[in-house]
Amino acid sequence: MAIRGVNHAVLYVRDADRSAEFFVRLLGFRRLDDIGEMPRVRGAAFLRAEKSYNDHDLGLFSVGEAALATTAGMTSVGMYHLSWEVETLSDLARYAEALSSEGFLTGASNHGTTRAIYARDPDGLEFELTWIMPAELITAADAPTTKVLNLASDIARFGAETPSRTTR
């Protein structure tokens, strides 16, 4: 047996409609009940990433505005973040600009063979957007690390439209 990858994630959020609007507007997800692929369910939203063929990639369930903020990793166990792969460095730059302009971007890292930005959704749940370096471009200088991301330098080195490792 072998696991192939993550099919979808389900999140409890204060307001599924508000969270869905965030993921649609800033990350290009499609809300399946808005495009006729699923009936609307009160207190829930199901979304698919722009280039995905999954039934859904993200399920959101409302728990109400009185819900406490997550303490995962600070005072309790729980998931740290989700990561979605982007196709190109220009995509990563575009998402970084959109998330930053609205105050959701929280960080950006060069991890050696990947480039990543980090953000939080309206409920403070963290997620990552990642570009994975194609194997043929990896050199000894790309050992696993965590350094400050310099997208302009990476775009000069790899090209803005070089596909991520798994998108070929």
Backbone as JSON Lines, residues from 0, in Angstrom:
{"i":0,"aa":"M","n":[0.84,-1.19,0.0],"ca":[0.0,0.0,0.0],"c":[0.88,1.24,0.0]}
{"i":1,"aa":"A","n":[0.41,2.27,-0.62],"ca":[1.14,3.53,-0.65],"c":[0.16,4.69,-0.72]}
{"i":2,"aa":"I","n":[0.38,5.68,0.1],"ca":[-0.43,6.91,0.04],"c":[0.11,7.75,-1.09]}
{"i":3,"aa":"R","n":[-0.78,8.26,-1.92],"ca":[-0.39,9.05,-3.08],"c":[-0.26,10.53,-2.74]}
{"i":4,"aa":"G","n":[-1.12,11.05,-1.87],"ca":[-1.09,12.46,-1.52],"c":[-2.33,12.83,-0.75]}
{"i":5,"aa":"V","n":[-2.47,14.08,-0.43],"ca":[-3.64,14.57,0.29],"c":[-4.76,14.82,-0.71]}
{"i":6,"aa":"N","n":[-5.96,14.32,-0.43],"ca":[-7.08,14.53,-1.33],"c":[-7.86,15.78,-0.95]}
{"i":7,"aa":"H","n":[-8.13,15.99,0.33],"ca":[-8.83,17.19,0.76],"c":[-8.59,17.43,2.25]}
{"i":8,"aa":"A","n":[-8.92,18.6,2.69],"ca":[-8.86,18.98,4.1],"c":[-10.22,19.52,4.5]}
{"i":9,"aa":"V","n":[-10.56,19.34,5.75],"ca":[-11.81,19.87,6.3],"c":[-11.45,20.72,7.51]}
{"i":10,"aa":"L","n":[-11.97,21.94,7.53],"ca":[-11.67,22.87,8.6],"c":[-12.94,23.32,9.3]}
{"i":11,"aa":"Y","n":[-12.88,23.43,10.62],"ca":[-13.93,24.09,11.37],"c":[-13.57,25.57,11.43]}
{"i":12,"aa":"V","n":[-14.49,26.41,11.01],"ca":[-14.27,27.85,10.97],"c":[-15.47,28.55,11.61]}
{"i":13,"aa":"R","n":[-15.31,29.81,11.95],"ca":[-16.42,30.52,12.57],"c":[-17.59,30.68,11.59]}
{"i":14,"aa":"D","n":[-17.28,31.03,10.34],"ca":[-18.32,31.28,9.34],"c":[-17.86,30.72,8.0]}
{"i":15,"aa":"A","n":[-18.45,29.62,7.57],"ca":[-18.03,28.95,6.33],"c":[-18.16,29.86,5.12]}
{"i":16,"aa":"D","n":[-19.2,30.68,5.06],"ca":[-19.37,31.57,3.91],"c":[-18.26,32.61,3.86]}
{"i":17,"aa":"R","n":[-17.9,33.18,5.01],"ca":[-16.82,34.18,5.05],"c":[-15.49,33.53,4.65]}
{"i":18,"aa":"S","n":[-15.22,32.35,5.2],"ca":[-13.97,31.66,4.86],"c":[-13.94,31.26,3.39]}
{"i":19,"aa":"A","n":[-15.06,30.79,2.86],"ca":[-15.12,30.41,1.45],"c":[-14.82,31.63,0.57]}
{"i":20,"aa":"E","n":[-15.39,32.76,0.9],"ca":[-15.14,33.98,0.13],"c":[-13.66,34.32,0.13]}
{"i":21,"aa":"F","n":[-12.98,34.16,1.24],"ca":[-11.54,34.4,1.35],"c":[-10.77,33.49,0.38]}
{"i":22,"aa":"F","n":[-11.04,32.19,0.44],"ca":[-10.31,31.23,-0.4],"c":[-10.63,31.41,-1.88]}
{"i":23,"aa":"V","n":[-11.84,31.79,-2.2],"ca":[-12.22,32.05,-3.58],"c":[-11.54,33.32,-4.09]}
{"i":24,"aa":"R","n":[-11.64,34.39,-3.34],"ca":[-11.14,35.69,-3.78],"c":[-9.62,35.76,-3.84]}
{"i":25,"aa":"L","n":[-8.94,35.22,-2.82],"ca":[-7.49,35.39,-2.76],"c":[-6.69,34.22,-3.3]}
{"i":26,"aa":"L","n":[-7.26,33.02,-3.3],"ca":[-6.49,31.86,-3.75],"c":[-7.07,31.18,-4.98]}
{"i":27,"aa":"G","n":[-8.18,31.69,-5.5],"ca":[-8.72,31.16,-6.75],"c":[-9.48,29.86,-6.64]}
{"i":28,"aa":"F","n":[-9.84,29.45,-5.43],"ca":[-10.68,28.26,-5.29],"c":[-12.04,28.54,-5.91]}
{"i":29,"aa":"R","n":[-12.75,27.48,-6.26],"ca":[-14.12,27.61,-6.76],"c":[-15.05,26.97,-5.74]}
{"i":30,"aa":"R","n":[-16.1,27.69,-5.4],"ca":[-17.08,27.15,-4.47],"c":[-18.04,26.27,-5.27]}
{"i":31,"aa":"L","n":[-18.11,25.0,-4.93],"ca":[-18.83,24.03,-5.76],"c":[-20.33,24.27,-5.81]}
{"i":32,"aa":"D","n":[-20.92,24.82,-4.76],"ca":[-22.36,25.09,-4.82],"c":[-22.65,26.34,-5.64]}
{"i":33,"aa":"D","n":[-21.65,27.17,-5.88],"ca":[-21.84,28.35,-6.73],"c":[-21.77,28.0,-8.22]}
{"i":34,"aa":"I","n":[-21.12,26.89,-8.55],"ca":[-20.98,26.53,-9.96],"c":[-21.85,25.33,-10.32]}
{"i":35,"aa":"G","n":[-22.8,25.0,-9.44],"ca":[-23.79,23.97,-9.75],"c":[-23.32,22.54,-9.6]}
{"i":36,"aa":"E","n":[-22.16,22.31,-8.99],"ca":[-21.66,20.95,-8.84],"c":[-22.07,20.31,-7.52]}
{"i":37,"aa":"M","n":[-22.7,21.08,-6.65],"ca":[-23.08,20.56,-5.35],"c":[-24.2,21.44,-4.8]}
{"i":38,"aa":"P","n":[-25.17,20.88,-4.13],"ca":[-26.21,21.73,-3.53],"c":[-25.64,22.51,-2.34]}
{"i":39,"aa":"R","n":[-26.21,23.68,-2.09],"ca":[-25.77,24.48,-0.95],"c":[-26.23,23.79,0.34]}
{"i":40,"aa":"V","n":[-25.32,23.69,1.3],"ca":[-25.59,23.1,2.6],"c":[-25.4,24.2,3.64]}
{"i":41,"aa":"R","n":[-26.41,24.44,4.43],"ca":[-26.34,25.5,5.46],"c":[-25.18,25.22,6.42]}
{"i":42,"aa":"G","n":[-24.34,26.24,6.6],"ca":[-23.23,26.13,7.53],"c":[-22.02,25.38,6.99]}
{"i":43,"aa":"A","n":[-22.01,25.13,5.68],"ca":[-20.88,24.4,5.09],"c":[-20.56,24.97,3.71]}
{"i":44,"aa":"A","n":[-19.33,24.78,3.3],"ca":[-18.91,25.16,1.95],"c":[-17.85,24.16,1.5]}
{"i":45,"aa":"F","n":[-17.94,23.78,0.23],"ca":[-16.98,22.85,-0.35],"c":[-16.33,23.54,-1.54]}
{"i":46,"aa":"L","n":[-14.99,23.52,-1.57],"ca":[-14.24,24.26,-2.58],"c":[-13.26,23.35,-3.3]}
{"i":47,"aa":"R","n":[-12.97,23.73,-4.55],"ca":[-11.98,23.03,-5.35],"c":[-10.94,24.05,-5.81]}
{"i":48,"aa":"A","n":[-9.67,23.67,-5.72],"ca":[-8.6,24.52,-6.22],"c":[-8.7,24.65,-7.74]}
{"i":49,"aa":"E","n":[-8.22,25.75,-8.25],"ca":[-8.37,26.08,-9.67],"c":[-7.9,24.98,-10.63]}
{"i":50,"aa":"K","n":[-6.8,24.34,-10.34],"ca":[-6.24,23.33,-11.25],"c":[-6.49,21.9,-10.78]}
{"i":51,"aa":"S","n":[-7.37,21.71,-9.82],"ca":[-7.61,20.4,-9.23],"c":[-8.72,19.64,-9.95]}
{"i":52,"aa":"Y","n":[-8.6,18.33,-9.88],"ca":[-9.65,17.45,-10.4],"c":[-10.34,16.7,-9.27]}
{"i":53,"aa":"N","n":[-10.01,17.03,-8.02],"ca":[-10.64,16.39,-6.87],"c":[-12.12,16.72,-6.81]}
{"i":54,"aa":"D","n":[-12.86,15.84,-6.17],"ca":[-14.26,16.12,-5.88],"c":[-14.35,17.46,-5.15]}
{"i":55,"aa":"H","n":[-13.53,17.62,-4.12],"ca":[-13.33,18.9,-3.44],"c":[-11.97,18.86,-2.77]}
{"i":56,"aa":"D","n":[-11.38,20.01,-2.55],"ca":[-10.08,20.11,-1.9],"c":[-10.19,20.64,-0.48]}
{"i":57,"aa":"L","n":[-11.26,21.38,-0.23],"ca":[-11.42,22.02,1.07],"c":[-12.88,22.02,1.47]}
{"i":58,"aa":"G","n":[-13.16,21.49,2.63],"ca":[-14.48,21.56,3.22],"c":[-14.43,22.5,4.41]}
{"i":59,"aa":"L","n":[-15.41,23.36,4.51],"ca":[-15.48,24.34,5.6],"c":[-16.79,24.17,6.33]}
{"i":60,"aa":"F","n":[-16.73,24.08,7.67],"ca":[-17.93,23.9,8.48],"c":[-17.99,24.99,9.54]}
{"i":61,"aa":"S","n":[-19.11,25.72,9.58],"ca":[-19.31,26.8,10.55],"c":[-19.49,26.25,11.95]}
{"i":62,"aa":"V","n":[-18.81,26.87,12.91],"ca":[-19.01,26.52,14.32],"c":[-19.48,27.73,15.13]}
{"i":63,"aa":"G","n":[-19.61,28.89,14.49],"ca":[-20.14,30.08,15.15],"c":[-19.07,31.07,15.58]}
{"i":64,"aa":"E","n":[-19.5,32.31,15.69],"ca":[-18.59,33.41,16.02],"c":[-18.01,33.33,17.43]}
{"i":65,"aa":"A","n":[-18.64,32.57,18.32],"ca":[-18.14,32.45,19.69],"c":[-17.0,31.44,19.83]}
{"i":66,"aa":"A","n":[-16.67,30.75,18.74],"ca":[-15.6,29.74,18.79],"c":[-14.28,30.38,19.21]}
{"i":67,"aa":"L","n":[-13.55,29.68,20.05],"ca":[-12.24,30.15,20.5],"c":[-11.22,29.98,19.39]}
{"i":68,"aa":"A","n":[-10.16,30.78,19.44],"ca":[-9.06,30.64,18.48],"c":[-8.33,29.33,18.75]}
{"i":69,"aa":"T","n":[-7.73,28.77,17.71],"ca":[-6.97,27.54,17.89],"c":[-5.74,27.8,18.77]}
{"i":70,"aa":"T","n":[-5.4,26.82,19.57],"ca":[-4.17,26.88,20.36],"c":[-3.2,25.8,19.91]}
{"i":71,"aa":"A","n":[-3.47,25.17,18.77],"ca":[-2.64,24.08,18.29],"c":[-1.18,24.51,18.21]}
{"i":72,"aa":"G","n":[-0.32,23.7,18.79],"ca":[1.11,23.97,18.78],"c":[1.57,24.93,19.85]}
{"i":73,"aa":"M","n":[0.64,25.65,20.48],"ca":[1.01,26.58,21.54],"c":[0.7,25.97,22.91]}
{"i":74,"aa":"T","n":[-0.51,25.47,23.06],"ca":[-0.91,24.86,24.33],"c":[-1.64,23.55,24.14]}
{"i":75,"aa":"S","n":[-1.77,23.1,22.9],"ca":[-2.45,21.83,22.66],"c":[-1.93,21.22,21.36]}
{"i":76,"aa":"V","n":[-2.21,19.95,21.19],"ca":[-1.83,19.3,19.94],"c":[-2.81,19.73,18.85]}
{"i":77,"aa":"G","n":[-2.41,19.57,17.62],"ca":[-3.27,19.91,16.51],"c":[-2.43,20.18,15.28]}
{"i":78,"aa":"M","n":[-3.08,20.37,14.16],"ca":[-2.36,20.6,12.92],"c":[-1.76,22.0,12.89]}
{"i":79,"aa":"Y","n":[-0.51,22.08,12.46],"ca":[0.17,23.37,12.36],"c":[-0.33,24.15,11.15]}
{"i":80,"aa":"H","n":[-0.27,23.54,9.96],"ca":[-0.78,24.22,8.77],"c":[-0.99,23.23,7.64]}
{"i":81,"aa":"L","n":[-1.73,23.68,6.64],"ca":[-1.9,22.97,5.38],"c":[-0.96,23.61,4.37]}
{"i":82,"aa":"S","n":[-0.54,22.83,3.38],"ca":[0.28,23.39,2.31],"c":[-0.3,22.98,0.97]}
{"i":83,"aa":"W","n":[-0.43,23.96,0.1],"ca":[-0.87,23.71,-1.27],"c":[0.27,24.07,-2.21]}
{"i":84,"aa":"E","n":[0.46,23.24,-3.22],"ca":[1.5,23.48,-4.2],"c":[1.0,24.44,-5.26]}
{"i":85,"aa":"V","n":[1.85,25.37,-5.64],"ca":[1.54,26.28,-6.74],"c":[2.35,25.84,-7.96]}
{"i":86,"aa":"E","n":[1.91,26.29,-9.11],"ca":[2.5,25.83,-10.37],"c":[3.83,26.51,-10.7]}
{"i":87,"aa":"T","n":[3.93,27.81,-10.46],"ca":[5.13,28.55,-10.86],"c":[5.52,29.57,-9.78]}
{"i":88,"aa":"L","n":[6.73,30.08,-9.91],"ca":[7.16,31.15,-9.0],"c":[6.35,32.43,-9.22]}
{"i":89,"aa":"S","n":[5.91,32.67,-10.45],"ca":[5.07,33.85,-10.68],"c":[3.75,33.7,-9.95]}
{"i":90,"aa":"D","n":[3.22,32.48,-9.85],"ca":[2.01,32.24,-9.06],"c":[2.29,32.55,-7.59]}
{"i":91,"aa":"L","n":[3.42,32.06,-7.09],"ca":[3.77,32.3,-5.69],"c":[3.88,33.81,-5.42]}
{"i":92,"aa":"A","n":[4.5,34.53,-6.33],"ca":[4.63,35.99,-6.19],"c":[3.26,36.67,-6.22]}
{"i":93,"aa":"R","n":[2.4,36.22,-7.1],"ca":[1.05,36.81,-7.21],"c":[0.26,36.58,-5.92]}
{"i":94,"aa":"Y","n":[0.32,35.37,-5.38],"ca":[-0.38,35.08,-4.12],"c":[0.23,35.88,-2.97]}
{"i":95,"aa":"A","n":[1.55,35.99,-2.95],"ca":[2.2,36.75,-1.88],"c":[1.72,38.2,-1.88]}
{"i":96,"aa":"E","n":[1.63,38.78,-3.07],"ca":[1.17,40.17,-3.18],"c":[-0.28,40.31,-2.74]}
{"i":97,"aa":"A","n":[-1.15,39.42,-3.18],"ca":[-2.57,39.5,-2.82],"c":[-2.77,39.32,-1.32]}
{"i":98,"aa":"L","n":[-2.1,38.34,-0.74],"ca":[-2.26,38.08,0.7],"c":[-1.64,39.2,1.53]}
{"i":99,"aa":"S","n":[-0.5,39.71,1.1],"ca":[0.16,40.81,1.8],"c":[-0.69,42.07,1.77]}
{"i":100,"aa":"S","n":[-1.27,42.37,0.62],"ca":[-2.03,43.61,0.48],"c":[-3.24,43.65,1.4]}
{"i":101,"aa":"E","n":[-3.71,42.47,1.83],"ca":[-4.86,42.42,2.73],"c":[-4.49,42.04,4.16]}
{"i":102,"aa":"G","n":[-3.19,41.95,4.44],"ca":[-2.73,41.71,5.8],"c":[-2.78,40.26,6.26]}
{"i":103,"aa":"F","n":[-2.86,39.31,5.32],"ca":[-2.94,37.89,5.7],"c":[-1.6,37.17,5.62]}
{"i":104,"aa":"L","n":[-0.61,37.72,4.89],"ca":[0.69,37.09,4.74],"c":[1.44,37.15,6.06]}
{"i":105,"aa":"T","n":[2.01,36.02,6.49],"ca":[2.72,35.98,7.77],"c":[4.19,35.64,7.63]}
{"i":106,"aa":"G","n":[4.63,35.14,6.47],"ca":[6.03,34.79,6.31],"c":[6.32,34.28,4.93]}
{"i":107,"aa":"A","n":[7.63,34.12,4.65],"ca":[8.09,33.62,3.36],"c":[9.46,32.99,3.58]}
{"i":108,"aa":"S","n":[9.65,31.76,3.08],"ca":[10.89,31.04,3.34],"c":[11.42,30.33,2.1]}
{"i":109,"aa":"N","n":[12.75,30.27,2.05],"ca":[13.48,29.43,1.11],"c":[13.87,28.2,1.92]}
{"i":110,"aa":"H","n":[13.32,27.04,1.56],"ca":[13.61,25.81,2.3],"c":[14.57,24.91,1.52]}
{"i":111,"aa":"G","n":[15.37,25.48,0.64],"ca":[16.31,24.7,-0.15],"c":[15.67,24.24,-1.44]}
{"i":112,"aa":"T","n":[14.93,23.14,-1.39],"ca":[14.3,22.62,-2.61],"c":[12.88,23.11,-2.79]}
{"i":113,"aa":"T","n":[12.4,23.92,-1.87],"ca":[11.07,24.52,-2.02],"c":[11.14,25.99,-1.67]}
{"i":114,"aa":"R","n":[10.16,26.73,-2.2],"ca":[9.98,28.13,-1.85],"c":[8.56,28.25,-1.33]}
{"i":115,"aa":"A","n":[8.37,28.95,-0.21],"ca":[7.06,28.95,0.43],"c":[6.69,30.31,0.99]}
{"i":116,"aa":"I","n":[5.39,30.57,0.94],"ca":[4.84,31.72,1.68],"c":[3.82,31.16,2.67]}
{"i":117,"aa":"Y","n":[3.64,31.88,3.75],"ca":[2.73,31.47,4.82],"c":[1.72,32.58,5.07]}
{"i":118,"aa":"A","n":[0.51,32.17,5.36],"ca":[-0.55,33.15,5.61],"c":[-1.54,32.55,6.6]}
{"i":119,"aa":"R","n":[-2.44,33.39,7.08],"ca":[-3.52,32.95,7.96],"c":[-4.84,33.35,7.33]}
{"i":120,"aa":"D","n":[-5.84,32.48,7.48],"ca":[-7.17,32.77,6.98],"c":[-7.9,33.68,7.96]}
{"i":121,"aa":"P","n":[-9.14,34.06,7.71],"ca":[-9.84,35.0,8.61],"c":[-10.01,34.49,10.05]}
{"i":122,"aa":"D","n":[-9.89,33.17,10.27],"ca":[-9.98,32.62,11.62],"c":[-8.61,32.38,12.25]}
{"i":123,"aa":"G","n":[-7.56,32.76,11.56],"ca":[-6.22,32.6,12.1],"c":[-5.59,31.25,11.84]}
{"i":124,"aa":"L","n":[-6.22,30.42,10.99],"ca":[-5.65,29.12,10.65],"c":[-4.56,29.32,9.61]}
{"i":125,"aa":"E","n":[-3.38,28.75,9.88],"ca":[-2.25,28.97,8.99],"c":[-2.25,28.01,7.82]}
{"i":126,"aa":"F","n":[-1.78,28.51,6.68],"ca":[-1.57,27.67,5.51],"c":[-0.32,28.12,4.79]}
{"i":127,"aa":"E","n":[0.17,27.26,3.93],"ca":[1.4,27.51,3.18],"c":[1.1,27.31,1.7]}
{"i":128,"aa":"L","n":[1.73,28.1,0.86],"ca":[1.72,27.91,-0.59],"c":[3.16,27.63,-0.99]}
{"i":129,"aa":"T","n":[3.38,26.54,-1.72],"ca":[4.73,26.05,-1.97],"c":[5.0,25.83,-3.45]}
{"i":130,"aa":"W","n":[6.17,26.25,-3.9],"ca":[6.7,25.89,-5.21],"c":[7.83,24.9,-4.96]}
{"i":131,"aa":"I","n":[7.77,23.75,-5.63],"ca":[8.76,22.7,-5.43],"c":[9.72,22.69,-6.62]}
{"i":132,"aa":"M","n":[11.0,22.8,-6.32],"ca":[12.02,22.88,-7.35],"c":[12.08,21.58,-8.15]}
{"i":133,"aa":"P","n":[12.07,21.66,-9.48],"ca":[12.25,20.46,-10.29],"c":[13.61,19.81,-9.99]}
{"i":134,"aa":"A","n":[13.64,18.49,-9.93],"ca":[14.85,17.75,-9.56],"c":[16.06,18.13,-10.4]}
{"i":135,"aa":"E","n":[15.84,18.37,-11.68],"ca":[16.97,18.66,-12.57],"c":[17.62,20.03,-12.29]}
{"i":136,"aa":"L","n":[16.97,20.85,-11.5],"ca":[17.52,22.17,-11.18],"c":[18.22,22.21,-9.82]}
{"i":137,"aa":"I","n":[18.11,21.15,-9.04],"ca":[18.68,21.13,-7.69],"c":[20.2,20.99,-7.77]}
{"i":138,"aa":"T","n":[20.88,21.84,-6.97],"ca":[22.34,21.77,-6.85],"c":[22.69,21.57,-5.39]}
{"i":139,"aa":"A","n":[23.97,21.44,-5.09],"ca":[24.43,21.28,-3.71],"c":[24.03,22.47,-2.85]}
{"i":140,"aa":"A","n":[23.85,23.62,-3.45],"ca":[23.46,24.82,-2.71],"c":[22.01,24.78,-2.23]}
{"i":141,"aa":"D","n":[21.26,23.78,-2.67],"ca":[19.83,23.71,-2.35],"c":[19.51,22.7,-1.25]}
{"i":142,"aa":"A","n":[20.44,22.49,-0.36],"ca":[20.22,21.57,0.77],"c":[19.09,22.1,1.64]}
{"i":143,"aa":"P","n":[18.37,21.21,2.33],"ca":[17.28,21.66,3.21],"c":[17.75,22.74,4.19]}
{"i":144,"aa":"T","n":[16.94,23.78,4.31],"ca":[17.29,24.93,5.13],"c":[16.03,25.73,5.41]}
{"i":145,"aa":"T","n":[16.15,26.75,6.16],"ca":[15.11,27.78,6.26],"c":[15.81,29.13,6.24]}
{"i":146,"aa":"K","n":[15.69,29.8,5.1],"ca":[16.26,31.13,4.91],"c":[15.17,32.08,4.45]}
{"i":147,"aa":"V","n":[15.48,33.34,4.48],"ca":[14.54,34.35,3.98],"c":[14.34,34.13,2.48]}
{"i":148,"aa":"L","n":[13.1,34.2,2.04],"ca":[12.77,34.03,0.63],"c":[13.09,35.3,-0.15]}
{"i":149,"aa":"N","n":[13.77,35.15,-1.28],"ca":[14.04,36.25,-2.19],"c":[13.47,35.84,-3.54]}
{"i":150,"aa":"L","n":[12.18,36.13,-3.75],"ca":[11.51,35.7,-4.97],"c":[12.14,36.29,-6.23]}
{"i":151,"aa":"A","n":[12.59,37.54,-6.17],"ca":[13.2,38.14,-7.36],"c":[14.45,37.36,-7.77]}
{"i":152,"aa":"S","n":[15.27,36.98,-6.81],"ca":[16.47,36.19,-7.1],"c":[16.11,34.81,-7.63]}
{"i":153,"aa":"D","n":[15.09,34.19,-7.02],"ca":[14.68,32.86,-7.47],"c":[14.09,32.9,-8.88]}
{"i":154,"aa":"I","n":[13.33,33.93,-9.18],"ca":[12.77,34.08,-10.53],"c":[13.9,34.29,-11.54]}
{"i":155,"aa":"A","n":[14.92,35.06,-11.16],"ca":[16.08,35.24,-12.05],"c":[16.8,33.91,-12.27]}
{"i":156,"aa":"R","n":[16.9,33.09,-11.23],"ca":[17.62,31.81,-11.33],"c":[16.82,30.74,-12.08]}
{"i":157,"aa":"F","n":[15.54,30.59,-11.75],"ca":[14.74,29.48,-12.27],"c":[13.78,29.86,-13.4]}
{"i":158,"aa":"G","n":[13.45,31.14,-13.49],"ca":[12.44,31.6,-14.43],"c":[11.08,31.68,-13.75]}
{"i":159,"aa":"A","n":[10.33,32.69,-14.11],"ca":[9.02,32.92,-13.48],"c":[8.01,31.83,-13.78]}
{"i":160,"aa":"E","n":[8.13,31.18,-14.95],"ca":[7.13,30.23,-15.39],"c":[7.59,28.77,-15.37]}
{"i":161,"aa":"T","n":[8.72,28.49,-14.72],"ca":[9.19,27.1,-14.61],"c":[8.22,26.31,-13.75]}
{"i":162,"aa":"P","n":[7.68,25.22,-14.28],"ca":[6.69,24.46,-13.51],"c":[7.28,23.81,-12.26]}
{"i":163,"aa":"S","n":[6.46,23.77,-11.23],"ca":[6.8,23.07,-10.01],"c":[7.03,21.6,-10.32]}
{"i":164,"aa":"R","n":[7.77,20.93,-9.5],"ca":[8.17,19.54,-9.73],"c":[7.01,18.61,-10.12]}
{"i":165,"aa":"T","n":[5.89,18.71,-9.44],"ca":[4.82,17.75,-9.7],"c":[3.82,18.19,-10.76]}
{"i":166,"aa":"T","n":[4.04,19.33,-11.38],"ca":[3.08,19.8,-12.38],"c":[3.52,19.45,-13.8]}
{"i":167,"aa":"R","n":[4.61,18.77,-13.95],"ca":[5.08,18.38,-15.3],"c":[4.37,17.17,-15.79]}
